[in-house]
């Protein structure tokens, strides 16, 4: 189970506000990649918080409400499928994490990032923790907020784009999702650069600059005379 020892050490070192940062939806075929940033109150930590991947949907929803109630501050940000396609999923994920930190109503002193890469241009010091959602309570809380926030967005997408089953699989590449893709084709919310979508992907046309035509022979003498 994650605990607050990483955060306690940072607070003891003088970093007053320590946040945990995690993402959800990185491996999905549809929908945005979502990141959350959570600053927990050391005097009122939510009980039962764990890595979101280990929780049932019902338990995750309960803990989401508890975190929203008890946290000092929370930031959530998304990067849409179209931007994922125009850059790549790593760049989009790092951007979502950075934006989530900037969404906080106050500037944190230190950010604990899940994974092995620290996003650029953060407003505070930061460190990356591999498997951080199983080690840090703040990162685990962020994983719950990110996953639940994204799941609720996908439920709304399921209403807007019926037939794909977004509410049941959140855009992951399940058998039911792949069957719906084969039947309906991709929606505007699908990530066209991901492998299962490649049959529908058309590489954007690169418009090359036009070459300047040489002047007719009759004009060459005119241009030459102007130069002399």
TORPA-4810 file (N, C-alpha, C, O; in nm, 3 decimals):
<nodes>
NODE_1_0.084_-0.121_0.000_0.000_0.000_0.000_0.087_0.126_0.000_0.189_0.129_0.069_X
NODE_2_0.050_0.226_-0.074_0.126_0.352_-0.072_0.112_0.421_0.062_0.011_0.404_0.132_X
NODE_3_0.213_0.499_0.099_0.204_0.575_0.223_0.252_0.718_0.199_0.276_0.758_0.085_X
NODE_4_0.266_0.794_0.306_0.300_0.936_0.295_0.446_0.963_0.329_0.483_1.078_0.355_X
NODE_5_0.530_0.859_0.330_0.669_0.877_0.375_0.751_0.963_0.278_0.832_1.044_0.323_X
NODE_6_0.733_0.946_0.148_0.806_1.029_0.051_0.771_1.176_0.073_0.859_1.262_0.079_X
NODE_7_0.642_1.203_0.084_0.596_1.341_0.103_0.643_1.397_0.236_0.682_1.514_0.244_X
NODE_8_0.640_1.315_0.341_0.683_1.362_0.473_0.830_1.403_0.472_0.868_1.504_0.533_X
NODE_9_0.913_1.325_0.402_1.055_1.360_0.391_1.076_1.491_0.318_1.162_1.571_0.356_X
NODE_10_0.999_1.513_0.212_1.011_1.638_0.136_0.962_1.757_0.217_1.021_1.865_0.212_X
NODE_11_0.855_1.737_0.291_0.802_1.845_0.377_0.903_1.880_0.485_0.925_1.997_0.516_X
NODE_12_0.966_1.776_0.543_1.067_1.799_0.647_1.189_1.872_0.592_1.260_1.940_0.666_X
NODE_13_1.212_1.859_0.460_1.324_1.928_0.396_1.291_2.072_0.358_1.376_2.144_0.305_X
NODE_14_1.169_2.114_0.387_1.132_2.253_0.363_1.037_2.277_0.248_1.002_2.391_0.219_X
NODE_15_0.994_2.169_0.180_0.898_2.185_0.070_0.756_2.177_0.127_0.705_2.069_0.157_X
NODE_16_0.693_2.292_0.142_0.566_2.299_0.213_0.453_2.224_0.143_0.386_2.141_0.205_X
NODE_17_0.432_2.251_0.017_0.322_2.189_-0.058_0.379_2.086_-0.156_0.446_2.122_-0.253_X
NODE_18_0.352_1.960_-0.129_0.402_1.851_-0.214_0.284_1.789_-0.287_0.184_1.751_-0.226_X
NODE_19_0.296_1.778_-0.418_0.187_1.721_-0.497_0.229_1.589_-0.561_0.347_1.567_-0.587_X
NODE_20_0.131_1.504_-0.585_0.152_1.382_-0.661_0.086_1.397_-0.797_-0.020_1.459_-0.808_X
NODE_21_0.149_1.341_-0.900_0.099_1.357_-1.037_0.096_1.220_-1.107_0.193_1.144_-1.101_X
NODE_22_-0.015_1.191_-1.172_-0.027_1.066_-1.249_-0.121_1.088_-1.367_-0.191_1.189_-1.375_X
NODE_23_-0.120_0.991_-1.459_-0.203_1.003_-1.580_-0.294_0.881_-1.593_-0.276_0.779_-1.525_X
NODE_24_-0.392_0.894_-1.682_-0.481_0.783_-1.716_-0.513_0.789_-1.864_-0.525_0.897_-1.922_X
NODE_25_-0.526_0.672_-1.925_-0.567_0.665_-2.064_-0.455_0.667_-2.165_-0.479_0.688_-2.284_X
NODE_26_-0.334_0.646_-2.120_-0.221_0.651_-2.214_-0.231_0.542_-2.321_-0.195_0.566_-2.436_X
NODE_27_-0.278_0.425_-2.284_-0.282_0.315_-2.379_-0.415_0.296_-2.449_-0.434_0.196_-2.519_X
NODE_28_-0.507_0.390_-2.433_-0.640_0.377_-2.493_-0.636_0.402_-2.644_-0.544_0.465_-2.695_X
NODE_29_-0.737_0.353_-2.712_-0.751_0.376_-2.856_-0.836_0.499_-2.885_-0.837_0.548_-2.998_X
NODE_30_-0.907_0.548_-2.784_-0.996_0.662_-2.806_-0.999_0.751_-2.683_-0.972_0.706_-2.571_X
NODE_31_-1.032_0.877_-2.705_-1.043_0.972_-2.595_-0.911_1.037_-2.560_-0.805_1.000_-2.610_X
NODE_32_-0.920_1.135_-2.473_-0.803_1.212_-2.431_-0.716_1.133_-2.334_-0.763_1.039_-2.271_X
NODE_33_-0.590_1.173_-2.323_-0.508_1.129_-2.211_-0.527_1.234_-2.102_-0.522_1.354_-2.128_X
NODE_34_-0.549_1.187_-1.979_-0.586_1.274_-1.868_-0.482_1.264_-1.758_-0.435_1.155_-1.727_X
NODE_35_-0.448_1.376_-1.698_-0.354_1.378_-1.586_-0.417_1.452_-1.469_-0.499_1.542_-1.487_X
NODE_36_-0.376_1.413_-1.349_-0.424_1.479_-1.228_-0.307_1.509_-1.137_-0.207_1.436_-1.135_X
NODE_37_-0.322_1.615_-1.061_-0.222_1.658_-0.963_-0.294_1.681_-0.831_-0.394_1.753_-0.827_X
NODE_38_-0.246_1.620_-0.724_-0.316_1.626_-0.595_-0.219_1.667_-0.484_-0.111_1.609_-0.470_X
NODE_39_-0.259_1.767_-0.406_-0.187_1.804_-0.283_-0.273_1.758_-0.166_-0.381_1.811_-0.144_X
NODE_40_-0.224_1.660_-0.091_-0.297_1.609_0.024_-0.264_1.689_0.149_-0.156_1.749_0.160_X
NODE_41_-0.356_1.689_0.242_-0.337_1.754_0.372_-0.270_1.654_0.466_-0.331_1.553_0.500_X
NODE_42_-0.146_1.680_0.511_-0.077_1.585_0.600_-0.154_1.559_0.730_-0.135_1.455_0.793_X
NODE_43_-0.239_1.654_0.769_-0.314_1.640_0.894_-0.448_1.569_0.874_-0.517_1.540_0.971_X
NODE_44_-0.485_1.540_0.749_-0.615_1.478_0.724_-0.607_1.392_0.597_-0.672_1.422_0.496_X
NODE_45_-0.528_1.287_0.604_-0.507_1.201_0.487_-0.628_1.110_0.464_-0.682_1.055_0.560_X
NODE_46_-0.670_1.093_0.339_-0.783_1.004_0.310_-0.742_0.858_0.330_-0.634_0.817_0.288_X
NODE_47_-0.828_0.780_0.392_-0.799_0.639_0.419_-0.841_0.552_0.300_-0.939_0.581_0.232_X
NODE_48_-0.765_0.445_0.278_-0.802_0.348_0.175_-0.749_0.378_0.037_-0.777_0.303_-0.057_X
NODE_49_-0.673_0.486_0.021_-0.622_0.524_-0.111_-0.517_0.422_-0.157_-0.425_0.388_-0.082_X
NODE_50_-0.531_0.375_-0.280_-0.437_0.279_-0.337_-0.423_0.307_-0.486_-0.496_0.389_-0.542_X
NODE_51_-0.330_0.240_-0.549_-0.313_0.249_-0.693_-0.448_0.224_-0.760_-0.513_0.123_-0.732_X
NODE_52_-0.489_0.313_-0.849_-0.622_0.302_-0.911_-0.641_0.172_-0.987_-0.753_0.124_-1.001_X
NODE_53_-0.532_0.114_-1.037_-0.542_-0.011_-1.113_-0.585_-0.128_-1.026_-0.632_-0.230_-1.077_X
NODE_54_-0.570_-0.114_-0.896_-0.606_-0.223_-0.804_-0.749_-0.210_-0.751_-0.794_-0.294_-0.674_X
NODE_55_-0.820_-0.106_-0.791_-0.951_-0.076_-0.735_-1.063_-0.111_-0.832_-1.048_-0.099_-0.954_X
NODE_56_-1.176_-0.155_-0.777_-1.295_-0.171_-0.859_-1.346_-0.033_-0.898_-1.310_0.067_-0.836_X
NODE_57_-1.430_-0.026_-1.000_-1.484_0.102_-1.045_-1.564_0.169_-0.933_-1.557_0.291_-0.916_X
NODE_58_-1.640_0.089_-0.858_-1.722_0.145_-0.750_-1.635_0.201_-0.639_-1.661_0.310_-0.588_X
NODE_59_-1.530_0.127_-0.601_-1.441_0.173_-0.494_-1.362_0.296_-0.539_-1.341_0.388_-0.461_X
NODE_60_-1.320_0.296_-0.664_-1.248_0.411_-0.718_-1.334_0.537_-0.712_-1.285_0.645_-0.678_X
NODE_61_-1.461_0.523_-0.746_-1.552_0.638_-0.742_-1.570_0.690_-0.600_-1.574_0.811_-0.578_X
NODE_62_-1.579_0.599_-0.503_-1.591_0.639_-0.362_-1.467_0.717_-0.317_-1.478_0.822_-0.254_X
NODE_63_-1.350_0.664_-0.351_-1.225_0.729_-0.310_-1.205_0.861_-0.382_-1.147_0.955_-0.326_X
NODE_64_-1.250_0.870_-0.505_-1.245_0.997_-0.579_-1.320_1.105_-0.501_-1.269_1.216_-0.481_X
NODE_65_-1.440_1.073_-0.457_-1.519_1.171_-0.381_-1.450_1.208_-0.250_-1.452_1.324_-0.210_X
NODE_66_-1.388_1.109_-0.185_-1.318_1.134_-0.059_-1.197_1.225_-0.081_-1.173_1.317_-0.003_X
NODE_67_-1.121_1.197_-0.186_-1.003_1.279_-0.217_-1.045_1.422_-0.251_-0.983_1.518_-0.204_X
NODE_68_-1.150_1.436_-0.330_-1.198_1.569_-0.367_-1.239_1.649_-0.243_-1.227_1.771_-0.240_X
NODE_69_-1.289_1.578_-0.142_-1.333_1.644_-0.018_-1.216_1.683_0.071_-1.217_1.789_0.133_X
NODE_70_-1.113_1.597_0.079_-1.008_1.616_0.178_-0.882_1.685_0.126_-0.807_1.743_0.205_X
NODE_71_-0.856_1.681_-0.003_-0.732_1.736_-0.058_-0.725_1.888_-0.041_-0.827_1.956_-0.044_X
NODE_72_-0.604_1.938_-0.025_-0.583_2.083_-0.021_-0.612_2.144_-0.158_-0.676_2.249_-0.167_X
NODE_73_-0.565_2.077_-0.264_-0.585_2.129_-0.400_-0.574_2.015_-0.500_-0.502_1.917_-0.478_X
NODE_74_-0.646_2.030_-0.611_-0.646_1.930_-0.718_-0.646_2.001_-0.852_-0.718_2.098_-0.873_X
NODE_75_-0.563_1.952_-0.944_-0.563_2.001_-1.081_-0.581_1.885_-1.177_-0.521_1.779_-1.159_X
NODE_76_-0.664_1.903_-1.278_-0.689_1.799_-1.379_-0.676_1.862_-1.517_-0.722_1.974_-1.539_X
NODE_77_-0.614_1.790_-1.610_-0.599_1.841_-1.747_-0.604_1.725_-1.846_-0.569_1.612_-1.813_X
NODE_78_-0.648_1.756_-1.968_-0.659_1.656_-2.075_-0.589_1.706_-2.201_-0.583_1.826_-2.227_X
NODE_79_-0.537_1.612_-2.277_-0.488_1.641_-2.412_-0.566_1.549_-2.507_-0.564_1.427_-2.490_X
NODE_80_-0.632_1.608_-2.605_-0.727_1.536_-2.690_-0.659_1.442_-2.789_-0.539_1.452_-2.815_X
NODE_81_-0.740_1.352_-2.844_-0.691_1.251_-2.939_-0.624_1.314_-3.061_-0.523_1.264_-3.110_X
NODE_82_-0.681_1.424_-3.111_-0.624_1.488_-3.230_-0.482_1.537_-3.205_-0.397_1.528_-3.293_X
NODE_83_-0.456_1.588_-3.084_-0.321_1.634_-3.051_-0.227_1.516_-3.028_-0.108_1.523_-3.061_X
NODE_84_-0.280_1.408_-2.972_-0.199_1.286_-2.958_-0.151_1.240_-3.095_-0.036_1.200_-3.111_X
NODE_85_-0.240_1.245_-3.194_-0.204_1.204_-3.330_-0.104_1.299_-3.395_-0.018_1.255_-3.471_X
NODE_86_-0.116_1.427_-3.366_-0.028_1.524_-3.431_0.110_1.532_-3.366_0.204_1.581_-3.427_X
NODE_87_0.122_1.484_-3.241_0.253_1.479_-3.175_0.288_1.332_-3.151_0.329_1.263_-3.245_X
NODE_88_0.272_1.284_-3.032_0.274_1.141_-2.999_0.226_1.127_-2.856_0.211_1.227_-2.785_X
NODE_89_0.202_1.005_-2.812_0.138_0.985_-2.682_0.230_1.027_-2.566_0.180_1.074_-2.464_X
NODE_90_0.362_1.013_-2.581_0.452_1.054_-2.474_0.449_1.206_-2.457_0.435_1.256_-2.345_X
NODE_91_0.462_1.279_-2.567_0.458_1.425_-2.560_0.324_1.472_-2.504_0.320_1.563_-2.421_X
NODE_92_0.215_1.409_-2.548_0.081_1.446_-2.500_0.066_1.419_-2.351_0.006_1.498_-2.279_X
NODE_93_0.120_1.307_-2.304_0.111_1.272_-2.162_0.189_1.371_-2.077_0.140_1.417_-1.974_X
NODE_94_0.310_1.404_-2.120_0.390_1.502_-2.046_0.321_1.638_-2.042_0.325_1.708_-1.941_X
NODE_95_0.257_1.676_-2.152_0.185_1.803_-2.155_0.067_1.801_-2.059_0.044_1.898_-1.987_X
NODE_96_-0.008_1.690_-2.056_-0.122_1.679_-1.965_-0.077_1.691_-1.820_-0.143_1.756_-1.739_X
NODE_97_0.035_1.627_-1.786_0.088_1.636_-1.649_0.127_1.780_-1.615_0.094_1.830_-1.508_X
NODE_98_0.197_1.844_-1.707_0.239_1.983_-1.684_0.117_2.074_-1.666_0.114_2.158_-1.576_X
NODE_99_0.017_2.057_-1.751_-0.103_2.140_-1.742_-0.179_2.115_-1.612_-0.235_2.208_-1.553_X
NODE_100_-0.181_1.989_-1.567_-0.250_1.957_-1.441_-0.186_2.031_-1.324_-0.256_2.081_-1.236_X
NODE_101_-0.053_2.038_-1.322_0.016_2.112_-1.215_-0.018_2.260_-1.223_-0.040_2.324_-1.121_X
NODE_102_-0.022_2.313_-1.345_-0.055_2.455_-1.362_-0.201_2.485_-1.327_-0.237_2.600_-1.302_X
NODE_103_-0.286_2.382_-1.327_-0.427_2.400_-1.291_-0.448_2.417_-1.141_-0.555_2.460_-1.098_X
NODE_104_-0.346_2.385_-1.061_-0.359_2.403_-0.916_-0.381_2.550_-0.884_-0.324_2.637_-0.950_X
NODE_105_-0.462_2.580_-0.782_-0.484_2.720_-0.745_-0.365_2.784_-0.674_-0.362_2.906_-0.656_X
NODE_106_-0.268_2.703_-0.633_-0.146_2.757_-0.573_-0.026_2.682_-0.629_-0.038_2.570_-0.680_X
NODE_107_0.090_2.744_-0.617_0.212_2.682_-0.671_0.267_2.582_-0.571_0.293_2.618_-0.456_X
NODE_108_0.287_2.455_-0.613_0.344_2.357_-0.520_0.494_2.379_-0.503_0.559_2.443_-0.586_X
NODE_109_0.548_2.325_-0.394_0.692_2.334_-0.373_0.767_2.221_-0.438_0.885_2.233_-0.472_X
NODE_110_0.697_2.107_-0.455_0.763_1.988_-0.510_0.658_1.898_-0.573_0.547_1.884_-0.521_X
NODE_111_0.693_1.837_-0.686_0.602_1.746_-0.755_0.661_1.606_-0.761_0.775_1.587_-0.804_X
NODE_112_0.584_1.508_-0.717_0.622_1.367_-0.726_0.550_1.309_-0.848_0.428_1.295_-0.847_X
NODE_113_0.625_1.274_-0.951_0.570_1.231_-1.079_0.575_1.079_-1.090_0.679_1.019_-1.064_X
NODE_114_0.465_1.017_-1.128_0.467_0.873_-1.151_0.540_0.843_-1.282_0.517_0.909_-1.383_X
NODE_115_0.629_0.742_-1.280_0.701_0.704_-1.401_0.849_0.733_-1.392_0.904_0.744_-1.283_X
NODE_116_0.913_0.746_-1.507_1.058_0.769_-1.510_1.097_0.894_-1.587_1.216_0.915_-1.614_X
NODE_117_1.000_0.978_-1.622_1.028_1.100_-1.697_0.962_1.219_-1.627_0.846_1.210_-1.586_X
NODE_118_1.035_1.328_-1.615_0.981_1.450_-1.556_0.942_1.545_-1.670_1.025_1.576_-1.755_X
NODE_119_0.818_1.591_-1.674_0.778_1.687_-1.778_0.863_1.814_-1.770_0.910_1.851_-1.663_X
NODE_120_0.881_1.879_-1.882_0.957_2.003_-1.887_0.871_2.122_-1.845_0.748_2.115_-1.844_X
NODE_121_0.940_2.231_-1.810_0.875_2.360_-1.782_0.775_2.353_-1.667_0.666_2.411_-1.674_X
NODE_122_0.811_2.282_-1.561_0.726_2.277_-1.442_0.751_2.400_-1.356_0.860_2.457_-1.359_X
NODE_123_0.651_2.442_-1.278_0.667_2.560_-1.194_0.733_2.529_-1.059_0.736_2.615_-0.971_X
NODE_124_0.785_2.407_-1.043_0.842_2.367_-0.913_0.947_2.258_-0.936_0.962_2.206_-1.047_X
NODE_125_1.018_2.225_-0.830_1.109_2.111_-0.834_1.027_1.982_-0.848_0.910_1.979_-0.811_X
NODE_126_1.090_1.877_-0.901_1.016_1.753_-0.923_1.111_1.634_-0.926_1.230_1.648_-0.953_X
NODE_127_1.055_1.517_-0.898_1.128_1.391_-0.911_1.032_1.287_-0.965_0.912_1.291_-0.938_X
NODE_128_1.086_1.192_-1.043_1.005_1.084_-1.100_1.022_0.959_-1.015_1.133_0.928_-0.970_X
NODE_129_0.913_0.887_-0.995_0.914_0.766_-0.913_0.852_0.652_-0.993_0.731_0.652_-1.020_X
NODE_130_0.934_0.555_-1.032_0.882_0.438_-1.103_0.792_0.360_-1.008_0.830_0.331_-0.894_X
NODE_131_0.673_0.326_-1.054_0.577_0.259_-0.967_0.530_0.349_-0.855_0.495_0.301_-0.747_X
NODE_132_0.530_0.479_-0.879_0.497_0.575_-0.774_0.357_0.561_-0.718_0.334_0.594_-0.602_X
NODE_133_0.263_0.513_-0.800_0.126_0.500_-0.751_0.112_0.387_-0.648_0.010_0.378_-0.580_X
NODE_134_0.213_0.302_-0.637_0.214_0.198_-0.533_0.301_0.238_-0.415_0.308_0.165_-0.316_X
NODE_135_0.367_0.356_-0.423_0.460_0.399_-0.318_0.415_0.526_-0.247_0.425_0.537_-0.125_X
NODE_136_0.368_0.620_-0.324_0.333_0.753_-0.271_0.182_0.770_-0.263_0.111_0.746_-0.360_X
NODE_137_0.134_0.813_-0.146_-0.010_0.834_-0.128_-0.061_0.944_-0.220_-0.172_0.935_-0.272_X
NODE_138_0.019_1.047_-0.240_-0.024_1.158_-0.326_-0.033_1.116_-0.472_-0.126_1.155_-0.542_X
NODE_139_0.063_1.035_-0.517_0.058_0.985_-0.655_-0.060_0.890_-0.672_-0.129_0.894_-0.773_X
NODE_140_-0.082_0.803_-0.572_-0.197_0.712_-0.579_-0.328_0.790_-0.585_-0.419_0.754_-0.660_X
NODE_141_-0.336_0.898_-0.506_-0.456_0.982_-0.510_-0.473_1.045_-0.647_-0.584_1.053_-0.699_X
NODE_142_-0.362_1.090_-0.706_-0.367_1.148_-0.840_-0.409_1.044_-0.944_-0.481_1.076_-1.038_X
NODE_143_-0.365_0.920_-0.926_-0.403_0.814_-1.020_-0.554_0.789_-1.015_-0.616_0.764_-1.118_X
NODE_144_-0.611_0.797_-0.895_-0.756_0.778_-0.880_-0.832_0.893_-0.944_-0.929_0.872_-1.017_X
NODE_145_-0.788_1.016_-0.917_-0.856_1.133_-0.972_-0.846_1.134_-1.125_-0.944_1.164_-1.193_X
NODE_146_-0.728_1.102_-1.178_-0.711_1.101_-1.324_-0.799_0.995_-1.389_-0.867_1.022_-1.488_X
NODE_147_-0.797_0.874_-1.334_-0.873_0.764_-1.394_-1.023_0.786_-1.382_-1.097_0.761_-1.477_X
NODE_148_-1.069_0.833_-1.267_-1.212_0.856_-1.249_-1.260_0.974_-1.332_-1.369_0.970_-1.390_X
NODE_149_-1.180_1.079_-1.338_-1.217_1.195_-1.421_-1.230_1.153_-1.567_-1.325_1.192_-1.635_X
NODE_150_-1.134_1.074_-1.614_-1.139_1.029_-1.753_-1.256_0.935_-1.777_-1.323_0.944_-1.880_X
NODE_151_-1.282_0.846_-1.682_-1.394_0.753_-1.696_-1.526_0.827_-1.709_-1.612_0.788_-1.788_X
NODE_152_-1.543_0.933_-1.632_-1.667_1.012_-1.639_-1.677_1.086_-1.772_-1.786_1.103_-1.825_X
NODE_153_-1.564_1.130_-1.825_-1.564_1.191_-1.958_-1.604_1.090_-2.065_-1.678_1.123_-2.157_X
NODE_154_-1.555_0.967_-2.052_-1.587_0.864_-2.151_-1.734_0.823_-2.143_-1.792_0.785_-2.244_X
NODE_155_-1.793_0.831_-2.026_-1.937_0.804_-2.014_-2.017_0.908_-2.092_-2.118_0.875_-2.155_X
NODE_156_-1.972_1.033_-2.089_-2.040_1.136_-2.166_-2.018_1.115_-2.316_-2.107_1.139_-2.397_X
NODE_157_-1.898_1.071_-2.352_-1.871_1.041_-2.493_-1.957_0.925_-2.543_-1.994_0.921_-2.660_X
NODE_158_-1.988_0.832_-2.455_-2.071_0.718_-2.492_-2.210_0.764_-2.534_-2.272_0.703_-2.622_X
NODE_159_-2.258_0.871_-2.473_-2.388_0.927_-2.510_-2.377_1.002_-2.643_-2.465_0.992_-2.729_X
NODE_160_-2.268_1.077_-2.658_-2.249_1.156_-2.780_-2.215_1.069_-2.901_-2.252_1.102_-3.014_X
NODE_161_-2.145_0.958_-2.877_-2.102_0.869_-2.986_-2.145_0.726_-2.954_-2.061_0.643_-2.919_X
NODE_162_-2.274_0.696_-2.966_-2.323_0.563_-2.927_-2.272_0.453_-3.020_-2.241_0.477_-3.137_X
NODE_163_-2.264_0.333_-2.964_-2.227_0.217_-3.045_-2.089_0.162_-3.017_-2.063_0.045_-3.043_X
NODE_164_-1.999_0.246_-2.965_-1.862_0.201_-2.940_-1.844_0.138_-2.802_-1.747_0.067_-2.779_X
NODE_165_-1.936_0.165_-2.711_-1.926_0.109_-2.576_-1.827_0.179_-2.487_-1.770_0.118_-2.397_X
NODE_166_-1.804_0.309_-2.512_-1.705_0.384_-2.434_-1.730_0.376_-2.283_-1.635_0.375_-2.205_X
NODE_167_-1.856_0.371_-2.242_-1.888_0.369_-2.099_-1.842_0.240_-2.032_-1.820_0.237_-1.911_X
NODE_168_-1.829_0.133_-2.110_-1.792_0.004_-2.051_-1.642_-0.023_-2.055_-1.589_-0.092_-1.968_X
NODE_169_-1.572_0.031_-2.156_-1.428_0.001_-2.166_-1.338_0.125_-2.163_-1.216_0.112_-2.169_X
NODE_170_-1.397_0.244_-2.152_-1.320_0.370_-2.140_-1.225_0.395_-2.257_-1.129_0.472_-2.245_X
NODE_171_-1.250_0.330_-2.370_-1.165_0.353_-2.487_-1.049_0.257_-2.501_-0.973_0.267_-2.597_X
NODE_172_-1.034_0.163_-2.407_-0.927_0.063_-2.419_-0.959_-0.036_-2.531_-1.074_-0.047_-2.573_X
NODE_173_-0.859_-0.106_-2.578_-0.874_-0.194_-2.693_-0.930_-0.331_-2.660_-0.866_-0.432_-2.687_X
NODE_174_-1.048_-0.335_-2.601_-1.113_-0.462_-2.569_-1.167_-0.527_-2.696_-1.174_-0.463_-2.801_X
NODE_175_-1.206_-0.654_-2.685_-1.264_-0.724_-2.800_-1.390_-0.655_-2.847_-1.413_-0.642_-2.968_X
NODE_176_-1.473_-0.610_-2.752_-1.597_-0.541_-2.789_-1.569_-0.410_-2.861_-1.639_-0.374_-2.956_X
NODE_177_-1.465_-0.339_-2.817_-1.430_-0.212_-2.881_-1.379_-0.237_-3.023_-1.416_-0.165_-3.116_X
NODE_178_-1.295_-0.337_-3.041_-1.241_-0.367_-3.174_-1.352_-0.413_-3.269_-1.348_-0.383_-3.388_X
NODE_179_-1.449_-0.486_-3.215_-1.562_-0.530_-3.298_-1.645_-0.410_-3.342_-1.689_-0.403_-3.457_X
NODE_180_-1.666_-0.315_-3.250_-1.741_-0.193_-3.284_-1.666_-0.111_-3.390_-1.727_-0.054_-3.480_X
NODE_181_-1.534_-0.106_-3.378_-1.453_-0.035_-3.477_-1.468_-0.098_-3.616_-1.481_-0.027_-3.716_X
NODE_182_-1.465_-0.231_-3.621_-1.478_-0.300_-3.749_-1.615_-0.275_-3.811_-1.630_-0.271_-3.933_X
NODE_183_-1.716_-0.257_-3.726_-1.853_-0.238_-3.773_-1.883_-0.093_-3.809_-1.949_-0.066_-3.909_X
NODE_184_-1.834_0.000_-3.726_-1.870_0.141_-3.741_-1.761_0.227_-3.804_-1.788_0.335_-3.856_X
NODE_185_-1.637_0.177_-3.798_-1.526_0.264_-3.836_-1.493_0.358_-3.722_-1.567_0.363_-3.623_X
NODE_186_-1.384_0.433_-3.732_-1.342_0.521_-3.622_-1.429_0.645_-3.609_-1.490_0.691_-3.706_X
NODE_187_-1.434_0.698_-3.488_-1.503_0.824_-3.459_-1.399_0.936_-3.454_-1.279_0.910_-3.459_X
NODE_188_-1.444_1.062_-3.443_-1.348_1.173_-3.428_-1.267_1.166_-3.300_-1.167_1.237_-3.286_X
NODE_189_-1.309_1.082_-3.204_-1.237_1.070_-3.078_-1.135_0.957_-3.077_-1.070_0.934_-2.975_X
NODE_190_-1.120_0.886_-3.188_-1.023_0.777_-3.193_-0.883_0.829_-3.228_-0.868_0.928_-3.300_X
NODE_191_-0.783_0.760_-3.177_-0.643_0.795_-3.201_-0.596_0.721_-3.326_-0.561_0.603_-3.321_X
NODE_192_-0.596_0.792_-3.436_-0.576_0.729_-3.566_-0.435_0.676_-3.587_-0.413_0.591_-3.674_X
NODE_193_-0.339_0.722_-3.509_-0.201_0.676_-3.524_-0.172_0.550_-3.443_-0.062_0.495_-3.452_X
NODE_194_-0.268_0.504_-3.363_-0.248_0.382_-3.285_-0.272_0.260_-3.376_-0.356_0.265_-3.466_X
NODE_195_-0.198_0.153_-3.352_-0.192_0.039_-3.444_-0.328_-0.012_-3.493_-0.345_-0.028_-3.614_X
NODE_196_-0.426_-0.039_-3.407_-0.553_-0.092_-3.457_-0.629_0.004_-3.549_-0.718_-0.038_-3.623_X
NODE_197_-0.594_0.134_-3.544_-0.662_0.234_-3.628_-0.588_0.261_-3.758_-0.640_0.331_-3.845_X
NODE_198_-0.468_0.206_-3.772_-0.384_0.236_-3.889_-0.453_0.208_-4.024_-0.430_0.283_-4.119_X
NODE_199_-0.538_0.103_-4.036_-0.604_0.082_-4.165_-0.688_0.201_-4.212_-0.712_0.216_-4.332_X
NODE_200_-0.732_0.284_-4.119_-0.813_0.401_-4.155_-0.730_0.529_-4.162_-0.781_0.635_-4.201_X
NODE_201_-0.603_0.520_-4.126_-0.521_0.641_-4.112_-0.468_0.686_-4.248_-0.412_0.606_-4.323_X
NODE_202_-0.486_0.813_-4.278_-0.430_0.873_-4.398_-0.326_0.975_-4.356_-0.358_1.071_-4.285_X
NODE_203_-0.204_0.955_-4.399_-0.096_1.048_-4.363_-0.129_1.187_-4.417_-0.163_1.202_-4.534_X
NODE_204_-0.120_1.291_-4.331_-0.148_1.426_-4.380_-0.057_1.462_-4.498_0.062_1.433_-4.497_X
NODE_205_-0.116_1.524_-4.599_-0.040_1.561_-4.718_0.056_1.674_-4.685_0.017_1.776_-4.629_X
NODE_206_0.180_1.655_-4.722_0.281_1.759_-4.701_0.289_1.843_-4.829_0.326_1.793_-4.935_X
NODE_207_0.253_1.968_-4.817_0.254_2.057_-4.933_0.394_2.113_-4.952_0.445_2.187_-4.867_X
NODE_208_0.455_2.078_-5.063_0.591_2.125_-5.090_0.586_2.264_-5.153_0.496_2.294_-5.230_X
NODE_209_0.681_2.349_-5.120_0.683_2.483_-5.181_0.706_2.473_-5.332_0.784_2.392_-5.380_X
NODE_210_0.636_2.557_-5.404_0.648_2.555_-5.550_0.783_2.611_-5.593_0.834_2.708_-5.536_X
NODE_211_0.840_2.547_-5.693_0.966_2.598_-5.748_0.935_2.718_-5.839_0.838_2.718_-5.915_X
NODE_212_1.019_2.818_-5.828_1.002_2.935_-5.914_1.040_2.903_-6.056_1.147_2.848_-6.082_X
NODE_213_0.952_2.939_-6.148_0.983_2.914_-6.289_1.089_3.012_-6.338_1.093_3.127_-6.296_X
NODE_214_1.175_2.963_-6.427_1.273_3.053_-6.490_1.201_3.144_-6.588_1.105_3.101_-6.652_X
NODE_215_1.243_3.267_-6.601_1.179_3.357_-6.696_1.201_3.310_-6.838_1.303_3.246_-6.867_X
NODE_216_1.108_3.340_-6.928_1.126_3.303_-7.069_1.255_3.362_-7.124_1.310_3.459_-7.071_X
NODE_217_1.303_3.301_-7.230_1.430_3.344_-7.290_1.427_3.490_-7.330_1.528_3.560_-7.320_X
NODE_218_1.311_3.536_-7.377_1.300_3.676_-7.421_1.320_3.772_-7.306_1.364_3.886_-7.325_X
NODE_219_1.289_3.727_-7.186_1.301_3.815_-7.070_1.440_3.811_-7.010_1.479_3.902_-6.936_X
NODE_220_1.515_3.706_-7.040_1.646_3.692_-6.978_1.734_3.811_-7.011_1.805_3.863_-6.924_X
NODE_221_1.731_3.855_-7.135_1.816_3.968_-7.173_1.773_4.094_-7.101_1.854_4.181_-7.070_X
NODE_222_1.640_4.104_-7.076_1.589_4.222_-7.005_1.643_4.224_-6.862_1.690_4.327_-6.814_X
NODE_223_1.633_4.105_-6.793_1.683_4.098_-6.656_1.834_4.119_-6.652_1.887_4.183_-6.561_X
NODE_224_1.901_4.065_-6.753_2.046_4.083_-6.759_2.082_4.230_-6.777_2.177_4.280_-6.716_X
NODE_225_2.005_4.299_-6.862_2.036_4.440_-6.887_2.007_4.525_-6.764_2.075_4.625_-6.741_X
NODE_226_1.908_4.486_-6.685_1.876_4.561_-6.563_1.988_4.545_-6.461_2.010_4.633_-6.378_X
NODE_227_2.057_4.432_-6.468_2.164_4.406_-6.371_2.292_4.476_-6.409_2.380_4.492_-6.324_X
NODE_228_2.305_4.518_-6.532_2.430_4.580_-6.575_2.423_4.731_-6.562_2.519_4.801_-6.593_X
</nodes>
